[in-house]
Amino acid sequence: MSPEVSPETIEALLPEVAELIVSALNLDMAASEIEPDAPLFGDGLGLDSIDVLEIALVISKRYGFQLRSDNQDNLRIFSSLRALATHIASQRAK
């Protein structure tokens, strides 16, 4: 996490990113049901690589930066809603 990103900024971004995930993937759940620290893959939301591509596309359109498929940090970035929101906040702060 970049030092200039405050926990408050991340907390404020969580509902917005959760809503992006729900709308991008047409999930049959409310954004508030996504636990910030629960895994997005496997036992968490059960997302797969296609879902990640959809989310990455929506994030790039919304926030103006790209999430590259060859980024070595993707497992960490997409590990949870909080990790994704933290990454978005750090990219926006640049």
N, C-alpha and C positions, 0 to 999 in steps of 0.2 A: 504494500500500500504506500502510496506517495505521502510524504509528511504533510503536504498541504491539504489533504483530504481529511476532514473531521468526521468523527463517528456520527455526529448529528446530520451531516450531509448525506452519509450513507443511509442512515435511518430514514431520511426524508425521501430518498430515491427508491427504497424497497417497494412501496406500493405501486409506484409508476412502472418499475421494471416487471413486477409481477403481473400487472395488467397487460403489458406488452406481450409477455409469454402466453397468457391466457388467450388474448385476441389473435396473436400470430398463429397459434396452434389450434384454435377453436376448441379449447379444452372445456369440458362440461363441469366447470367448477368456478368458484369465485376467486379472484386474485388474492383475497385475504386468507384463503385456505392454504396457500403455499407457505410452508414454514421457511423462514429465512435461512436456517442452517441445515435444513434437510437436503439430502442429495437430489440433484436434478435427474440423475440417471439411476437405473436399477430400482432398488426398493423405495426410492423417493417418488418423484413424479413419473419415473419410468420412461424418460426421454431416450431417443436414439440419435444417431448421427444426422439423419435427415432433419429431425426437429432442431438440432443445433444449427444447421444451415439456415433454416427458416428464421430462427431467433437472431442469428448473426446478420441476416439481411435486414430485418426490421430495425435492429440496433444501429446499423450503419446509416440507414435512411433517417432515423430519428435523431441520432446524436452526431452524425457527421464524421465518423471514423470507422475504419474497417477492422473486423475481426478476421484475421487470415486463417485459413484451414491448416496451414503449415506452421502455425505458431506453437512452439513447444510448451507454452504455458496454458494451452486450451483446457487441459484436464483440470488445472487449478481454477482457471477463469470460470468454467462452467460447472464447477463442483457443487455450487449451491447458489441460491438467489442472492445471498449476502456477498459471496465472492464475485458474482457477476456485477452487482451494483457497485462494489468497491472498484472493480476494473473500469466501469463506465465513468465513475466519479473521477478516477485518477486520469483518464484520458481527456475528460472535459476540462480538467484543471490545467492542462498543458498549454 
